[in-house]
Amino acid sequence: MCDELTAADNERFLTRREFSAGAAAAGMVALLPIPANAAEIKGRDVTIVTPDGSCDAYFVAPATGKHPAVIVWPDIFGLRPAFRQMADRLAQSGYAVLTVNQFYRSTRTPFVKEGQGFDDALKAQVGPWRTLLTPDATMRDAKAFVAWVDGQKEVDKKRGVGSTGYCMGGPMVMYTAAAAPARVHGGATFHGGGLAADGLIALVPGMKARWLIAIAENDDTRSPTDKDKLKAAFAASNQPAEIEVYKGTMHGWCPPDSQVYNADQANRAWDRLLETFKTL
């Protein structure tokens, strides 16, 4: 379940299908379906003060009323048009959505060049940034983000907070749930990397959430026992968890700007996300 381990698989897959190299390119975002009875929404760029600095982020919510909040952790390509579109779609479904730049200690977003994939240049660029994202740092961030959304007029504090994460953002969802268990009542990860690491599994008993873990098929091939470790950990702590390998998918299949984007399976995972967050 890791970007680095499955990148080569994805590249071979793209070569077989005669795609050009590169993913997450600006201007290559597939249009996502608009939800039925979509709410009118308003979005804005925001800055959130954390113990470690100032985080740039995107916040969007229905134009009227109060709604459960969702904190979104992007993949390694960061906050960009595709994730803004995904945030808008979730807001149209009735949520107040904060999508963060997890690399704010090092850079503002967007930082990916048009046409750039998970190549050697990006690995070298992002590598030092990732070293700053320790479990403690991520949990400090999570507490700051939860406090920030709780202070917004669009957020219903009587409802729980949800969190979603993609690829490297997957573990950040679990750290968020561990950092603020009294508020985070739902978590969803999509092709998340390293979710079954011992350090994360050890935190599960302190979480109080309902879970959706959507796994890419080639991630599961690489780490076939991870799903079983996660199922056992969530079951032991009495946390409902829907954990599924999505057949025919490659690591990174959910964001609509990915060259391994699988629209049918991404939409099915999206439907399961909405079902998971109904109980927030």
ChimeraX attribute file (.defattr): number of C-alpha atoms within 10 A of each C-alpha:
attribute: neighborCount
match mode: 1-to-1
recipient: residues
	/A:1	28
	/A:2	21
	/A:3	20
	/A:4	12
	/A:5	15
	/A:6	19
	/A:7	18
	/A:8	12
	/A:9	15
	/A:10	19
	/A:11	19
	/A:12	11
	/A:13	14
	/A:14	16
	/A:15	12
	/A:16	9
	/A:17	9
	/A:18	9
	/A:19	12
	/A:20	11
	/A:21	14
	/A:22	16
	/A:23	22
	/A:24	26
	/A:25	20
	/A:26	16
	/A:27	11
	/A:28	16
	/A:29	19
	/A:30	14
	/A:31	12
	/A:32	16
	/A:33	9
	/A:34	13
	/A:35	12
	/A:36	8
	/A:37	9
	/A:38	14
	/A:39	20
	/A:40	14
	/A:41	19
	/A:42	15
	/A:43	18
	/A:44	10
	/A:45	11
	/A:46	15
	/A:47	14
	/A:48	16
	/A:49	13
	/A:50	15
	/A:51	10
	/A:52	11
	/A:53	12
	/A:54	14
	/A:55	21
	/A:56	20
	/A:57	21
	/A:58	21
	/A:59	23
	/A:60	25
	/A:61	31
	/A:62	24
	/A:63	16
	/A:64	12
	/A:65	11
	/A:66	19
	/A:67	23
	/A:68	25
	/A:69	30
	/A:70	30
	/A:71	25
	/A:72	30
	/A:73	27
	/A:74	24
	/A:75	23
	/A:76	20
	/A:77	24
	/A:78	25
	/A:79	25
	/A:80	20
	/A:81	18
	/A:82	24
	/A:83	23
	/A:84	19
	/A:85	17
	/A:86	20
	/A:87	25
	/A:88	27
	/A:89	23
	/A:90	25
	/A:91	29
	/A:92	24
	/A:93	20
	/A:94	23
	/A:95	28
	/A:96	32
	/A:97	32
	/A:98	28
	/A:99	28
	/A:100	25
	/A:101	23
	/A:102	28
	/A:103	21
	/A:104	17
	/A:105	15
	/A:106	11
	/A:107	14
	/A:108	16
	/A:109	17
	/A:110	13
	/A:111	15
	/A:112	20
	/A:113	12
	/A:114	13
	/A:115	14
	/A:116	16
	/A:117	21
	/A:118	19
	/A:119	13
	/A:120	9
	/A:121	11
	/A:122	16
	/A:123	14
	/A:124	10
	/A:125	13
	/A:126	17
	/A:127	11
	/A:128	11
	/A:129	15
	/A:130	16
	/A:131	8
	/A:132	15
	/A:133	16
	/A:134	11
	/A:135	16
	/A:136	12
	/A:137	13
	/A:138	19
	/A:139	21
	/A:140	18
	/A:141	26
	/A:142	23
	/A:143	19
	/A:144	18
	/A:145	22
	/A:146	22
	/A:147	14
	/A:148	15
	/A:149	23
	/A:150	18
	/A:151	12
	/A:152	14
	/A:153	13
	/A:154	21
	/A:155	23
	/A:156	19
	/A:157	17
	/A:158	12
	/A:159	16
	/A:160	21
	/A:161	31
	/A:162	30
	/A:163	30
	/A:164	27
	/A:165	25
	/A:166	27
	/A:167	28
	/A:168	25
	/A:169	24
	/A:170	29
	/A:171	24
	/A:172	31
	/A:173	29
	/A:174	27
	/A:175	25
	/A:176	28
	/A:177	28
	/A:178	22
	/A:179	24
	/A:180	21
	/A:181	17
	/A:182	14
	/A:183	23
	/A:184	27
	/A:185	23
	/A:186	30
	/A:187	29
	/A:188	30
	/A:189	29
	/A:190	29
	/A:191	32
	/A:192	29
	/A:193	26
	/A:194	18
	/A:195	25
	/A:196	21
	/A:197	13
	/A:198	10
	/A:199	11
	/A:200	17
	/A:201	16
	/A:202	11
	/A:203	15
	/A:204	21
	/A:205	15
	/A:206	14
	/A:207	23
	/A:208	22
	/A:209	31
	/A:210	21
	/A:211	24
	/A:212	23
	/A:213	26
	/A:214	26
	/A:215	28
	/A:216	26
	/A:217	21
	/A:218	24
	/A:219	24
	/A:220	21
	/A:221	12
	/A:222	13
	/A:223	15
	/A:224	14
	/A:225	11
	/A:226	17
	/A:227	20
	/A:228	11
	/A:229	16
	/A:230	20
	/A:231	17
	/A:232	13
	/A:233	19
	/A:234	21
	/A:235	14
	/A:236	11
	/A:237	13
	/A:238	14
	/A:239	19
	/A:240	16
	/A:241	21
	/A:242	15
	/A:243	17
	/A:244	15
	/A:245	18
	/A:246	20
	/A:247	12
	/A:248	11
	/A:249	22
	/A:250	24
	/A:251	29
	/A:252	30
	/A:253	25
	/A:254	26
	/A:255	24
	/A:256	23
	/A:257	22
	/A:258	20
	/A:259	23
	/A:260	20
	/A:261	20
	/A:262	17
	/A:263	17
	/A:264	11
	/A:265	18
	/A:266	21
	/A:267	14
	/A:268	11
	/A:269	22
	/A:270	19
	/A:271	11
	/A:272	17
	/A:273	22
	/A:274	15
	/A:275	11
	/A:276	22
	/A:277	23
	/A:278	10
	/A:279	14
	/A:280	20
